[in-house]
Amino acid sequence: MQMKIWVDADACPSVIKDILFRAAERKQILLTLVANQPLRTPPSKVISSLQVQSGFDKADDEIVQRLQAGDLVITADIPLAAEVLEKNGHALSPRGEMFSKNTIGVKLNMRDFMDTMRSSGERTGGPPPLNHNDRKNFADQLDRLLSTIT
């Protein structure tokens, strides 16, 4: 069975989607954008979108439900990445970070700590904007992964 790519698309930057569209066409890998809003995709037999109900984690739940071992999920959501790894999938952030079973526990703990800080009124700020190096790291990691799997 061929690997599929699932994109947690509500927060995925357009430049990352464009990289994914080109890779899916080049490698002829099924790519599905999952979001709780309608999304535009280029005309393609391998690229589609799936709109889910609005609500907290609905897109994440749909991805986890459809995910098969060996599939790739593009997400910045650490709890979703943990679930993907549990199902023996691959998880890659839009900044080019491959999540791994060795490091996901630490990332979950840090995320929970930051949530606690924010809920106590601490202003932690969000991640910096995506830059050229992030896009390059993402494209390089995606190419590396696709060349070893396909």
N, C-alpha and C positions, 0 to 999 in steps of 0.2 A: 504494500500500500504506500502511495506517495505522500510525502509530507504536505501539510496544508499550512498556510500562514493565516493567523487570526490577528486582527488589529483592534485593540481597545481604542476606538476611534474618536470618542467624544473629546479627548484632550490631546490627541496626536497631532503634532504640527504638520501643516500642509507640505513643507519641504520633505519631511520624512515619508509622508504618503506618496509623494512623487517618486522618491527613491524606490519605495516598495513596488509601485506600479511598474516601473521599468524592470526591476528584478523579476517580478512575476511573469511579465511578458517574455523576457529573455530566457528564463528557465522553464516557462510553461508550468508554473506552480499555482495551484488554486489559492487565491488571496481573498479573504472576506473581511470587510470593515464592519464592525459591530458597534452600534451607537443607538442612543435613544432619540435621535433626530434624523430626518432624511439626509442622506449624503450623496453627493455626486461622484460617480466613478467614470473613468474613461470607458468607451465601448470596448469590450474585451470578452472573450469566452472564458478567461481564467480569473477575472476580477469582478467581485460583486459586493453589495452591501446588504446588511441585515439590520432593520430597525426593530428595536425592542421597546417595550413599555418604558415610560419615564419612571424613574424611581432609583433610589440608592442601590448601587451595585447590580442593577438589572443586566447591563451589558456584560459585566464580569461573570455573573451567574450563567448567562447564555454561552459565553466562551468556554467556561469550565465544563458545562454539560456536553458541548459538542466536541471538545478537544479529544484527540486520540494521542496515545504515546508517540513521541517523535515529532509531533506538530510544533510549530513555532508560534509564540504569542509575542506581539509587540505591545509593551505596556510600561508605564512609569509607576504603576500601582503595585506596591510591594506585597500586600496580601494576595493579590491576584497572581503575581509571579510565584509566590510560595505554593499556591494551589496547583499551578501549572507544573512546577517541579515535582510535586507529590504525584502527579499523574504521568511522570516521566516525559514531560514535554520540555521544550526549550523556551526560555523567556529572555527577551532582549529589550532594553530600555531605548527610548528615542535618542538618548545621548550616547548610545553604543556600548552600554554596560551589559555584559552577559551575566544574568543572575545564576548562581550555582547553589547546590544543596549545601556546600561547605560554608557559604557566607549569608544565606538568606535569614537564618536565625538572628544574627547580629543586626541585620538591616531591619527586621521586624521589631526587635527590641528598641532600636534607635527611633524608629517611626513612632512607636508607642510612647517613648519618652518625650518626643517632640509634641505629640498630641496632648500629653499631660501638661507640658509647659504652656501650650497655647490655651488650653482650657482653664489654666490658672491665671490667665491674663497676660502672660508673657508674649511679646511680639517677636516672632522668630523669623518672619519674612519668608518668601517663597524661593524657589530655585531661580537662579539667574536665567536670562533669556538664552535660548538655543543659539550657539555661535557656529562659525565655520568649522572649528575643530570638532564640535559635537557631531555635526553632519558628516564629516569625514570619518570619525570614529564609528558612527552608526553604519555607514556604507561599507567600511572595511570589515567590521564584524559580521554584517549580513553576508557579504561575499565569501568570507572565510567559512561561515556556517553552511551556506548553500553549496559551496564547492566540496565540502566533506560529506554532505548528505545526498546530494543529487548526482 
